[in-house]
Amino acid sequence: MEKTKKRAKIWLCIAIALMLISMIGASLVQTDFGNVTIKQLSIETDAGFMMDCDLYIPDNATEENPAPAIVTSHGNYNNKEMQDANFVELARRGFVVLTIDQPNHGNSDWIASNDSSVVAVGVYQGAIMLSRLPFVDADRIGVTGHSMGGNSCNYAIQAENANGTHYIASVLLNCADAFYTGDDGNFTNIYGDRDVAVLSAVYDEFFHYVYGEGEKPIQFAPQFMETDNAQSFLNFGADPSDEGFETREADTVYYADIEGGEDVMRVIYRPDIIHPWAHFSAKATADVIDFFTESLGAPNPIDSSNQVWQWKEAFNFVGVIGMALFVVFFATLLVYTPMFSELRAKEVVVAMPAPDKKGKLWFWGSLIISAIISTVIYLPVVSLGNRSTSVLQPESFGIALWAMCCGLLTILSMFIYYRCYGKKHGFNLRERGVTMSWKKLGKTVLLGVIVAAVAYTWVFVADYFFKTDFRLWTLAIKTFEADKIGISLWPYLWLFLVFYVASSVSVNCFNYNTIGGKRGYGNVIILALFVAFPALVLPWIQYGYYLSTDIILFWGATDRLHMYTLWLFPMVIILIGATLINRAIYKVTKNPYIAGIALGIIITLMTCTNTRIFNYLG
C-alpha cells in the first residue's frame, strides 16, 4: 500500500499540473497572448437588473481610436462562456466584445417572469452599455446570439424601433429565426438599414420550420432555403408572390439601399451542423467572422479560416481531465491521513473471480435490463420533471428525477441479485464494503464532501487568476455564486446522490469481477458503457433518423422531447468518467460511498450552475 501512496502523490502532482496548464493555456489563447484585456463585470442595467458579463478589450481599442464592438449571447439553459469561439476570434481581430449572462442565467439577476420576451433582454442592455464606452465606435455596434440569444437580438431590434434608438448596426442570428412577417402577417423588414445575417444550421432541431394546421411542422430546417421566409428575408422583406421576385441562394451576400442606408446586407449561412454544434464549428465561427468583418470592418483583419479557439477548448478539457484525476488521488491520499486511515483497505482490491454460469447470467441480465429500462424511461421522466412548477430549475429537476429513478432501479437490481443468488453463494455485504459501522459511514460522508469541495476550489482558482474554467462543448464546470449552493441543496443534490452512490455500489461491490479480463480493466469498460447506455443510444436514434429523413424525430406529442435528448451529450463523458473514478477510489478503500458522494455533489453543482432559473415570481 505504500507503493500506492507514493504513486498517488505523483499522480496528484500531475493532476495539479494539468489544471495549471489548462488555466494558463486557455488564458493565453483568449487574451491573444496579452493583446486582449478581459474585465469581469457586474453592471446595473437601465432595465433595473444586474447583468454579469465579460468585456474583451483589444489593444487597438482606445479613446483616440475607438473600435467596433459586438454583444454575444448564449442560448437557453447556457451561460456566457458558451460563446468562447466567437469572443476569442472576434477579439483577436480587434473587435471589443461583450459576452453576457442573460437574466435568470449564470450569475445575472433573476427576473420575476418566465416570458422569454421579458427574460431575454440582455442583448439590448449590452448594446446600450457598449454605446457609452469611450473606446467603442458607437456607430459600429453589432449583436449576435445563439438560439434564445438570437431571439434576444430580435427583441433588441424591436426595443430600438419602439424607443427610437439606433445603437445596433448589424445583427447575426445564430441558429435562430429572423422576424419575417409583421403583426398583420405580411412579409416585412423590421431591421431597416441594419446589416442582418441568419446562421441556419442545416440540421437545426428547433428553428427554421414551416408550420401547418395545429402548429404542426410541415417543413424542417433542411428545407429552409426553399421557404418563403428565407427568400423574403434575402429580398429585404419583399413578398415572394410579387411579380419579378428573385429566388436567392445561401452563403451569398446580397446588398440593397434601404431607408437611406447604402449597401445594406442580407445573408443566410448554411453550415452542415446540428443546433448545439454551432458552439463547436469552425464553419459557423468563420461565418460569424466573415459577416462582422464585412459589416463593421475588422481593425485587425485575419482570414476567417485562421482560428485558434480550438486550442482554448483543448486546454479547457485538459482541466476537466486534471480535475477528475485530482478527485481520485486526493481522496486516495486522504485515506492515508490519521483522520481517515480506517477508510483505507488493507490491500489493493482486486477483481473477484468470474461467477459461475448462473452468476454470469445474473451479471449480463441485470446490466442489459437496467440499461433498457433506464433508456426507455428517460424521455417521459425528464418530461415529467420539466413540467414541475414547484422548483426553480425544472430542467435540472427532470434530469435529477431520472437519475434518482435509475438509482432506485439499481438498488432494486442489487437487492434481487443478493436475495436470489448472492447470499446463497457467499456474497458478504460487509466484506465487499456495502455495509459499515456508523462511525465509518460518518467519516465517509465527511471525506466525500471534502474531496468535492477541494476539487471544485480549483475551478475558482482558474476563474480568479486566469478568467477561465474547465469545459468541453456542452460539458461545463464553472464557478457560481452563493445562491446556487442553496438551490443545489434541495431537491437536486439528494436525487443525484441516490444515483451516483447506488451506481458506485453496483459497479464495485456487486459487479467487480474478471468478466472482461483478469485485471478488471475490461470489466470497468463494460460497466461504464452500460451505465452510459441511454446517453449513447438515444442521440443516435434521434440524429440517425433526422439525417436519413430530414425530419426531426419528435418521439411523441411533446415537441421539446428532442431538446431533452440534447442534454445527454455531456452525460456520455460524465457517466463513463464517473464509473472510472468510482472504481479507482474503491480499489484503494473498498468503500463505494466516497466516490459516489463526491461525484454526486460535483455533478449537482455542475448541473445547477449551467442552466436557467424558472418560476421565480417574487
Disulfide bonds with the S-S distance in Angstrom:
none
